[in-house]
Amino acid sequence: MLRAIRVYSPKFIRPFSTTLPAMTKISEAIIHDHKELKENYQNIKNASDSDEKTRWRNQFVWELARHSIGEELVVYPAMEKHIKPGGKDMAEKDRQEHQVVHRW
């Protein structure tokens, strides 16, 4: 059973990322998250009033936090453990890249 949340528009309901059975690969989930973050950022930029902008900012922060925690708890430790040689360096490089805010 898929759970869903409403995201600021009564017409838009999205399932939690963790319940999507089609996303069998972690890399697919990460790509999906990055695309979603870019879309949320565009929604902030294109918001018609301050209330809508605030709601999209809140959504962006929520998605970014969820994504970052997932990478820190699952992806980076897996890289460090299973990619030999160089997994620790790859994980550290990704951590450093995520410290930079990108403007799309």
Backbone as CSV, one residue per row, in Angstrom:
resi,resn,N_x,N_y,N_z,CA_x,CA_y,CA_z,C_x,C_y,C_z
1,MET,0.838,-1.171,0.000,0.000,0.000,0.000,0.887,1.240,0.000
2,LEU,0.674,2.135,-0.935,1.446,3.362,-1.013,0.819,4.434,-0.149
3,ARG,1.635,5.066,0.668,1.169,6.215,1.426,1.459,7.450,0.594
4,ALA,0.696,8.481,0.747,0.897,9.687,-0.049,0.818,10.913,0.845
5,ILE,1.467,11.961,0.370,1.375,13.239,1.062,0.951,14.298,0.061
6,ARG,0.291,15.319,0.549,-0.087,16.441,-0.293,1.025,17.465,-0.273
7,VAL,1.343,17.983,-1.436,2.401,18.974,-1.552,1.825,20.244,-2.148
8,TYR,1.268,21.101,-1.336,0.895,22.467,-1.673,-0.053,22.655,-2.832
9,SER,-0.469,21.635,-3.465,-1.425,21.765,-4.541,-2.420,20.619,-4.402
10,PRO,-3.689,20.909,-4.372,-4.656,19.826,-4.194,-4.644,18.807,-5.328
11,LYS,-4.057,19.169,-6.456,-4.025,18.252,-7.597,-2.782,17.367,-7.586
12,PHE,-1.810,17.673,-6.728,-0.542,16.962,-6.762,-0.365,16.136,-5.510
13,ILE,-0.376,14.825,-5.659,-0.115,13.911,-4.552,1.050,13.028,-4.970
14,ARG,2.056,12.925,-4.118,3.181,12.081,-4.466,3.415,11.050,-3.383
15,PRO,3.752,9.828,-3.772,4.054,8.805,-2.775,5.412,9.073,-2.139
16,PHE,5.591,8.586,-0.913,6.901,8.679,-0.294,7.902,7.921,-1.159
17,SER,9.083,8.471,-1.315,10.111,7.836,-2.136,10.429,6.423,-1.661
18,THR,10.367,6.195,-0.380,10.724,4.881,0.151,9.703,3.806,-0.192
19,THR,8.555,4.181,-0.729,7.537,3.176,-1.034,7.423,2.874,-2.520
20,LEU,8.259,3.492,-3.331,8.166,3.261,-4.764,8.884,1.971,-5.144
21,PRO,8.146,0.925,-5.480,8.787,-0.352,-5.790,9.624,-0.316,-7.057
22,ALA,9.343,0.596,-7.978,10.101,0.663,-9.227,11.532,1.117,-8.997
23,MET,11.785,1.788,-7.877,13.131,2.279,-7.599,13.922,1.207,-6.865
24,THR,14.409,0.251,-7.632,15.119,-0.858,-7.026,16.591,-0.546,-6.802
25,LYS,17.088,0.483,-7.455,18.484,0.850,-7.308,18.594,2.157,-6.539
26,ILE,19.552,2.192,-5.650,19.772,3.414,-4.884,20.107,4.568,-5.805
27,SER,20.874,4.296,-6.848,21.250,5.371,-7.768,20.025,5.986,-8.440
28,GLU,19.014,5.186,-8.730,17.781,5.715,-9.312,17.069,6.634,-8.330
29,ALA,17.057,6.261,-7.057,16.422,7.090,-6.033,17.166,8.409,-5.876
30,ILE,18.494,8.363,-5.934,19.292,9.586,-5.804,19.034,10.512,-6.985
31,ILE,19.019,9.964,-8.183,18.736,10.766,-9.381,17.344,11.383,-9.278
32,HIS,16.380,10.603,-8.828,15.011,11.094,-8.650,14.982,12.249,-7.642
33,ASP,15.685,12.079,-6.528,15.735,13.135,-5.515,16.350,14.411,-6.065
34,HIS,17.440,14.284,-6.813,18.095,15.469,-7.372,17.165,16.204,-8.340
35,LYS,16.454,15.442,-9.151,15.500,16.052,-10.077,14.390,16.770,-9.305
36,GLU,13.898,16.137,-8.268,12.831,16.717,-7.452,13.303,17.997,-6.753
37,LEU,14.532,17.997,-6.267,15.076,19.200,-5.635,15.179,20.349,-6.635
38,LYS,15.615,20.041,-7.849,15.681,21.075,-8.888,14.292,21.627,-9.201
39,GLU,13.302,20.750,-9.270,11.930,21.190,-9.538,11.415,22.075,-8.403
40,ASN,11.693,21.681,-7.168,11.262,22.491,-6.035,11.929,23.857,-6.054
41,TYR,13.192,23.889,-6.411,13.907,25.165,-6.507,13.261,26.061,-7.566
42,GLN,12.931,25.474,-8.716,12.263,26.249,-9.774,10.902,26.749,-9.295
43,ASN,10.205,25.930,-8.533,8.913,26.358,-7.991,9.069,27.536,-7.032
44,ILE,10.143,27.555,-6.280,10.415,28.702,-5.403,10.612,29.951,-6.254
45,LYS,11.446,29.831,-7.274,11.736,30.979,-8.133,10.504,31.483,-8.868
46,ASN,9.602,30.581,-9.226,8.434,30.941,-10.026,7.173,31.200,-9.200
47,ALA,7.297,31.155,-7.894,6.120,31.353,-7.037,5.516,32.733,-7.267
48,SER,4.194,32.781,-7.232,3.486,34.029,-7.548,3.334,34.960,-6.355
49,ASP,3.484,34.434,-5.125,3.377,35.298,-3.945,4.251,34.738,-2.830
50,SER,4.392,35.498,-1.767,5.310,35.101,-0.688,4.831,33.844,0.043
51,ASP,3.526,33.647,0.149,3.002,32.457,0.809,3.379,31.199,0.026
52,GLU,3.158,31.235,-1.271,3.521,30.089,-2.109,5.035,29.848,-2.067
53,LYS,5.814,30.918,-2.108,7.272,30.802,-2.052,7.707,30.140,-0.739
54,THR,7.096,30.555,0.356,7.425,29.972,1.653,7.101,28.489,1.687
55,ARG,5.953,28.119,1.153,5.573,26.700,1.147,6.544,25.873,0.316
56,TRP,6.972,26.389,-0.839,7.941,25.651,-1.659,9.313,25.596,-0.995
57,ARG,9.684,26.672,-0.295,10.958,26.635,0.453,10.907,25.553,1.522
58,ASN,9.798,25.493,2.236,9.651,24.461,3.266,9.742,23.066,2.657
59,GLN,9.103,22.870,1.521,9.161,21.571,0.840,10.585,21.255,0.414
60,PHE,11.279,22.250,-0.115,12.667,22.073,-0.552,13.546,21.652,0.630
61,VAL,13.416,22.345,1.745,14.224,22.031,2.925,13.922,20.620,3.423
62,TRP,12.651,20.258,3.457,12.259,18.909,3.883,12.895,17.851,2.984
63,GLU,12.757,18.020,1.673,13.304,17.035,0.731,14.822,16.975,0.802
64,LEU,15.465,18.115,0.950,16.922,18.149,1.035,17.401,17.438,2.299
65,ALA,16.740,17.691,3.414,17.115,17.030,4.670,16.928,15.522,4.567
66,ARG,15.777,15.100,4.043,15.502,13.663,3.880,16.554,13.009,2.997
67,HIS,16.867,13.648,1.882,17.849,13.122,0.936,19.230,13.036,1.593
68,SER,19.643,14.092,2.256,20.974,14.140,2.872,21.132,13.083,3.955
69,ILE,20.116,12.932,4.776,20.174,11.925,5.836,20.276,10.525,5.233
70,GLY,19.519,10.278,4.171,19.581,8.984,3.496,20.965,8.676,2.966
71,GLU,21.589,9.674,2.375,22.939,9.458,1.860,23.923,9.208,2.995
72,GLU,23.817,9.972,4.067,24.749,9.810,5.188,24.575,8.467,5.899
73,LEU,23.335,7.986,5.998,23.079,6.751,6.730,23.236,5.490,5.883
74,VAL,23.012,5.610,4.569,23.007,4.416,3.717,24.094,4.453,2.652
75,VAL,24.093,5.484,1.829,24.941,5.499,0.638,26.424,5.581,0.990
76,TYR,26.810,6.583,1.755,28.239,6.762,2.029,28.851,5.594,2.801
77,PRO,28.184,5.082,3.833,28.759,3.901,4.490,28.883,2.689,3.547
78,ALA,27.909,2.527,2.653,27.981,1.416,1.697,29.143,1.613,0.726
79,MET,29.350,2.840,0.275,30.487,3.119,-0.602,31.796,2.775,0.102
80,GLU,31.915,3.219,1.344,33.139,2.979,2.111,33.383,1.492,2.339
81,LYS,32.319,0.748,2.538,32.455,-0.676,2.854,32.665,-1.546,1.610
82,HIS,31.946,-1.233,0.522,31.898,-2.164,-0.599,32.729,-1.773,-1.815
83,ILE,33.121,-0.538,-1.936,33.924,-0.141,-3.098,35.382,-0.145,-2.685
84,LYS,36.097,-1.077,-3.241,37.518,-1.227,-2.940,38.285,-1.267,-4.251
85,PRO,39.333,-0.565,-4.389,39.822,0.494,-3.506,39.097,1.813,-3.816
86,GLY,39.212,2.757,-2.925,38.752,4.117,-3.179,37.378,4.488,-2.687
87,GLY,36.651,3.596,-2.064,35.300,3.905,-1.608,35.253,5.024,-0.581
88,LYS,36.219,5.015,0.336,36.250,6.078,1.350,36.518,7.431,0.702
89,ASP,37.413,7.453,-0.276,37.700,8.713,-0.979,36.491,9.195,-1.771
90,MET,35.782,8.267,-2.410,34.584,8.643,-3.167,33.519,9.214,-2.246
91,ALA,33.306,8.576,-1.114,32.301,9.048,-0.166,32.682,10.426,0.366
92,GLU,33.949,10.612,0.672,34.383,11.917,1.191,34.245,13.003,0.125
93,LYS,34.542,12.665,-1.128,34.377,13.630,-2.232,32.910,14.039,-2.356
94,ASP,32.007,13.067,-2.288,30.576,13.374,-2.361,30.136,14.231,-1.180
95,ARG,30.642,13.930,-0.003,30.296,14.749,1.168,30.738,16.201,0.963
96,GLN,31.943,16.377,0.450,32.456,17.730,0.216,31.628,18.458,-0.843
97,GLU,31.245,17.760,-1.912,30.430,18.366,-2.969,29.082,18.816,-2.434
98,HIS,28.542,18.078,-1.478,27.232,18.436,-0.921,27.296,19.625,0.036
99,GLN,28.509,20.060,0.366,28.653,21.262,1.201,28.502,22.537,0.381
100,VAL,28.502,22.404,-0.945,28.380,23.542,-1.844,26.938,23.660,-2.305
101,VAL,26.377,24.843,-2.240,25.024,25.076,-2.708,25.079,25.406,-4.195
102,HIS,24.366,24.625,-4.981,24.314,24.860,-6.432,23.107,25.718,-6.767
103,ARG,23.269,26.603,-7.704,22.150,27.408,-8.191,21.794,26.877,-9.579
104,TRP,20.569,26.373,-9.689,20.138,25.819,-10.976,19.530,26.898,-11.810
